[in-house]
Amino acid sequence: MTLVIGEDVRVAAARDAVLLGLKGKVVLETMHTLTIRTDAKRKVVLPKAGSAIQLKDGQILLGDDLKGRLEDRIAILGRPARRAGRRTR
């Protein structure tokens, strides 16, 4: 899981060709979108589905891997692993 809010990114792939190459900082993440603030202070909404972003360090994240809400992905990481064969009542 990667937290992308606050990261400088570049749109590496998108279904909408106008968004390709867009650079800026991720300021908001919802269940289906990322909002990127460009250097010109413009906010652009990028759908996660069918897109990919490149982080400053060169790592590429697929929007489909970021599916769901951020708080749900964090909650899944915080759960302890279930032990097989034990029941609690």
Backbone as CSV, one residue per row, in Angstrom:
resi,resn,N_x,N_y,N_z,CA_x,CA_y,CA_z,C_x,C_y,C_z
1,MET,0.842,-1.175,0.000,0.000,0.000,0.000,0.887,1.238,0.000
2,THR,0.503,2.203,-0.762,1.264,3.437,-0.857,0.353,4.616,-0.586
3,LEU,0.826,5.513,0.247,0.108,6.759,0.488,0.621,7.760,-0.531
4,VAL,-0.271,8.307,-1.326,0.157,9.206,-2.394,-0.183,10.664,-2.103
5,ILE,-0.971,10.928,-1.091,-1.326,12.316,-0.793,-0.067,13.065,-0.369
6,GLY,0.169,14.189,-1.000,1.347,14.996,-0.725,2.531,14.686,-1.621
7,GLU,2.419,13.661,-2.444,3.522,13.263,-3.333,3.494,14.068,-4.635
8,ASP,4.687,14.388,-5.134,4.812,14.980,-6.467,4.720,13.848,-7.480
9,VAL,3.831,13.994,-8.449,3.588,12.915,-9.412,3.526,13.462,-10.834
10,ARG,3.630,12.510,-11.777,3.415,12.788,-13.196,2.479,11.707,-13.698
11,VAL,1.495,12.090,-14.493,0.555,11.120,-15.046,1.266,10.385,-16.183
12,ALA,1.516,9.082,-15.974,2.235,8.280,-16.957,1.293,7.633,-17.963
13,ALA,0.053,7.368,-17.549,-0.936,6.769,-18.446,-2.320,7.200,-17.999
14,ALA,-3.191,7.432,-18.955,-4.570,7.813,-18.647,-5.435,7.529,-19.867
15,ARG,-6.693,7.247,-19.617,-7.620,7.026,-20.725,-7.862,8.313,-21.501
16,ASP,-7.794,9.447,-20.812,-7.965,10.749,-21.447,-6.587,11.286,-21.820
17,ALA,-6.307,11.420,-23.099,-4.984,11.837,-23.575,-4.594,13.234,-23.095
18,VAL,-5.556,14.061,-22.756,-5.265,15.418,-22.272,-4.510,15.373,-20.946
19,LEU,-4.715,14.322,-20.159,-4.095,14.219,-18.841,-2.673,13.659,-18.874
20,LEU,-2.254,13.072,-19.983,-0.913,12.496,-20.085,0.155,13.556,-19.860
21,GLY,1.137,13.215,-19.018,2.238,14.127,-18.767,1.962,15.195,-17.731
22,LEU,0.747,15.266,-17.230,0.390,16.265,-16.219,1.252,16.073,-14.976
23,LYS,1.808,17.152,-14.448,2.656,17.086,-13.261,2.042,17.921,-12.155
24,GLY,2.220,17.456,-10.936,1.715,18.211,-9.793,1.789,17.391,-8.526
25,LYS,1.088,17.871,-7.503,1.076,17.244,-6.189,-0.309,16.693,-5.921
26,VAL,-0.384,15.459,-5.419,-1.668,14.855,-5.074,-2.168,15.515,-3.788
27,VAL,-3.360,16.102,-3.856,-3.911,16.807,-2.697,-5.130,16.117,-2.106
28,LEU,-5.748,15.192,-2.851,-6.944,14.520,-2.370,-7.079,13.173,-3.050
29,GLU,-7.531,12.187,-2.280,-7.803,10.869,-2.840,-9.194,10.439,-2.410
30,THR,-10.005,10.041,-3.378,-11.317,9.492,-3.078,-11.329,8.037,-3.540
31,MET,-12.482,7.417,-3.462,-12.590,6.012,-3.821,-12.202,5.757,-5.283
32,HIS,-12.552,6.668,-6.176,-12.333,6.454,-7.604,-11.418,7.474,-8.267
33,THR,-10.969,8.504,-7.542,-10.188,9.563,-8.185,-9.013,10.031,-7.325
34,LEU,-8.078,10.681,-7.998,-7.002,11.430,-7.348,-7.121,12.868,-7.831
35,THR,-6.982,13.822,-6.931,-6.977,15.230,-7.320,-5.541,15.721,-7.261
36,ILE,-5.083,16.285,-8.378,-3.708,16.759,-8.507,-3.717,18.269,-8.678
37,ARG,-2.913,18.962,-7.858,-2.759,20.407,-8.002,-1.492,20.668,-8.807
38,THR,-1.650,21.326,-9.937,-0.523,21.593,-10.825,0.253,22.817,-10.336
39,ASP,1.380,23.092,-10.986,2.186,24.267,-10.631,1.425,25.563,-10.885
40,ALA,0.471,25.527,-11.812,-0.336,26.708,-12.131,-1.516,26.847,-11.161
41,LYS,-1.484,26.089,-10.043,-2.528,26.132,-9.002,-3.884,25.659,-9.500
42,ARG,-3.891,24.883,-10.567,-5.122,24.317,-11.105,-5.300,22.925,-10.517
43,LYS,-6.524,22.574,-10.130,-6.807,21.243,-9.602,-7.440,20.405,-10.695
44,VAL,-6.844,19.228,-10.913,-7.306,18.318,-11.959,-7.687,16.995,-11.301
45,VAL,-8.844,16.468,-11.654,-9.315,15.204,-11.110,-8.947,14.087,-12.088
46,LEU,-8.190,13.116,-11.605,-7.727,11.991,-12.408,-8.445,10.724,-11.956
47,PRO,-9.190,10.080,-12.836,-9.811,8.803,-12.464,-8.725,7.750,-12.216
48,LYS,-8.890,6.942,-11.177,-7.911,5.893,-10.887,-7.952,4.787,-11.947
49,ALA,-9.156,4.434,-12.375,-9.310,3.335,-13.328,-8.634,3.676,-14.657
50,GLY,-7.747,2.807,-15.094,-7.098,2.984,-16.381,-5.983,4.008,-16.397
51,SER,-5.507,4.426,-15.220,-4.436,5.418,-15.198,-3.235,4.883,-14.426
52,ALA,-2.112,5.570,-14.598,-0.890,5.246,-13.863,-0.181,6.558,-13.559
53,ILE,0.401,6.631,-12.363,1.154,7.826,-11.989,2.585,7.426,-11.662
54,GLN,3.485,8.337,-11.946,4.893,8.121,-11.655,5.286,9.034,-10.511
55,LEU,5.861,8.448,-9.454,6.315,9.225,-8.311,7.657,9.869,-8.626
56,LYS,8.067,10.775,-7.766,9.312,11.514,-7.971,10.530,10.583,-8.057
57,ASP,10.497,9.464,-7.315,11.620,8.528,-7.314,11.608,7.574,-8.510
58,GLY,10.628,7.721,-9.411,10.555,6.902,-10.613,9.606,5.724,-10.503
59,GLN,9.128,5.428,-9.307,8.198,4.314,-9.114,6.868,4.625,-9.802
60,ILE,6.313,3.639,-10.506,5.034,3.814,-11.187,3.958,3.038,-10.445
61,LEU,2.864,3.724,-10.133,1.727,3.111,-9.451,0.542,3.075,-10.398
62,LEU,-0.087,1.928,-10.498,-1.288,1.793,-11.316,-2.490,2.247,-10.500
63,GLY,-3.348,3.016,-11.124,-4.544,3.494,-10.444,-5.433,2.363,-9.986
64,ASP,-5.451,1.262,-10.738,-6.265,0.112,-10.349,-5.757,-0.524,-9.055
65,ASP,-4.458,-0.387,-8.758,-3.907,-0.911,-7.506,-4.267,-0.014,-6.321
66,LEU,-4.669,1.202,-6.594,-5.054,2.143,-5.541,-6.564,2.177,-5.337
67,LYS,-7.254,1.164,-5.867,-8.710,1.182,-5.815,-9.208,1.187,-4.376
68,GLY,-10.364,1.755,-4.206,-10.958,1.856,-2.877,-10.545,3.123,-2.174
69,ARG,-11.117,3.283,-0.996,-10.808,4.479,-0.207,-9.521,4.279,0.577
70,LEU,-8.796,5.348,0.766,-7.538,5.307,1.497,-7.744,4.751,2.896
71,GLU,-8.769,5.202,3.587,-8.991,4.751,4.965,-9.304,3.260,5.037
72,ASP,-9.911,2.703,3.995,-10.170,1.262,3.973,-8.878,0.480,3.769
73,ARG,-7.981,0.983,2.925,-6.698,0.303,2.719,-5.856,0.353,3.976
74,ILE,-5.909,1.441,4.712,-5.161,1.555,5.964,-5.739,0.608,7.005
75,ALA,-7.064,0.508,7.093,-7.713,-0.354,8.080,-7.353,-1.818,7.857
76,ILE,-7.223,-2.235,6.606,-6.881,-3.622,6.311,-5.483,-3.949,6.826
77,LEU,-4.565,-3.012,6.728,-3.204,-3.245,7.207,-3.140,-3.347,8.718
78,GLY,-4.037,-2.680,9.418,-4.007,-2.658,10.876,-4.628,-3.869,11.530
79,ARG,-5.318,-4.717,10.776,-5.980,-5.892,11.348,-4.971,-6.990,11.615
80,PRO,-5.096,-7.645,12.777,-4.215,-8.790,13.034,-4.632,-9.980,12.176
81,ALA,-3.681,-10.835,11.865,-3.968,-12.019,11.052,-4.826,-12.987,11.848
82,ARG,-5.769,-13.640,11.176,-6.607,-14.637,11.842,-5.837,-15.938,11.983
83,ARG,-6.079,-16.585,13.117,-5.448,-17.874,13.347,-6.431,-18.977,12.985
84,ALA,-5.980,-19.940,12.263,-6.849,-21.036,11.846,-7.205,-21.908,13.030
85,GLY,-8.460,-22.338,13.083,-8.899,-23.275,14.095,-9.324,-22.659,15.417
86,ARG,-9.206,-21.357,15.583,-9.620,-20.726,16.840,-10.900,-19.950,16.639
87,ARG,-11.798,-20.110,17.559,-13.045,-19.376,17.515,-13.167,-18.533,18.769
88,THR,-13.734,-17.370,18.601,-14.015,-16.530,19.759,-15.507,-16.293,19.831
89,ARG,-16.038,-16.317,21.007,-17.467,-16.082,21.187,-17.693,-14.903,22.061
